[in-house]
Amino acid sequence: MSTSTLTERYVEEVVRRLPADQRDDIGEELRATIADTVEARAAADPRSAEREVLTEMGDPVRYAARYTGRPLALIGPNHYPV
C-alpha cells in the first residue's frame, strides 16, 4: 500500500518534533507501521481503514513525545505532586 496524503501529514507532524538524526528512521518505521496496520484490517475501503488507524494512534504531538521522553506540560506533576 502506498501512503496517502493523510498518512504523510501525520508522519510529518510526528517527525518534525524529533531530533534531526532520528527523523528519517522513525518516519520510515511509522509509515510501515501504519501501512501494515491498515493492510491487516483488510477493509473494503482502505481510506477509511487508514483514518481509523491514525485516529487510534492519537495526537501526533503526543506520539512524538513517546520518542523524545519530553513532558507535554511546562508545569506538571513533577513540580506539584498530589
Contacts in CASP RR format, 6 or more apart in sequence:
PFRMAT RR
TARGET T0000
AUTHOR 0000-0000-0000
METHOD contacts of the structure
MODEL  1
MSTSTLTERYVEEVVRRLPADQRDDIGEELRATIADTVEARAAADPRSAE
REVLTEMGDPVRYAARYTGRPLALIGPNHYPV
1 35 0 8 1.000
1 38 0 8 1.000
1 39 0 8 1.000
1 46 0 8 1.000
3 11 0 8 1.000
3 31 0 8 1.000
3 34 0 8 1.000
3 35 0 8 1.000
4 47 0 8 1.000
4 50 0 8 1.000
6 47 0 8 1.000
6 50 0 8 1.000
6 51 0 8 1.000
6 54 0 8 1.000
7 31 0 8 1.000
7 34 0 8 1.000
7 35 0 8 1.000
7 50 0 8 1.000
7 54 0 8 1.000
10 30 0 8 1.000
10 34 0 8 1.000
10 54 0 8 1.000
10 57 0 8 1.000
10 60 0 8 1.000
11 27 0 8 1.000
11 30 0 8 1.000
11 31 0 8 1.000
11 34 0 8 1.000
13 60 0 8 1.000
13 61 0 8 1.000
13 64 0 8 1.000
14 26 0 8 1.000
14 27 0 8 1.000
14 30 0 8 1.000
14 60 0 8 1.000
14 63 0 8 1.000
14 64 0 8 1.000
14 67 0 8 1.000
15 23 0 8 1.000
15 26 0 8 1.000
15 27 0 8 1.000
15 30 0 8 1.000
15 64 0 8 1.000
16 23 0 8 1.000
17 60 0 8 1.000
17 61 0 8 1.000
17 64 0 8 1.000
17 65 0 8 1.000
17 68 0 8 1.000
18 26 0 8 1.000
18 64 0 8 1.000
18 67 0 8 1.000
18 68 0 8 1.000
19 68 0 8 1.000
22 67 0 8 1.000
26 67 0 8 1.000
34 50 0 8 1.000
34 53 0 8 1.000
34 54 0 8 1.000
34 57 0 8 1.000
37 53 0 8 1.000
38 46 0 8 1.000
38 49 0 8 1.000
38 50 0 8 1.000
38 53 0 8 1.000
41 49 0 8 1.000
41 52 0 8 1.000
41 53 0 8 1.000
43 49 0 8 1.000
57 63 0 8 1.000
61 72 0 8 1.000
62 72 0 8 1.000
65 71 0 8 1.000
65 72 0 8 1.000
71 78 0 8 1.000
END
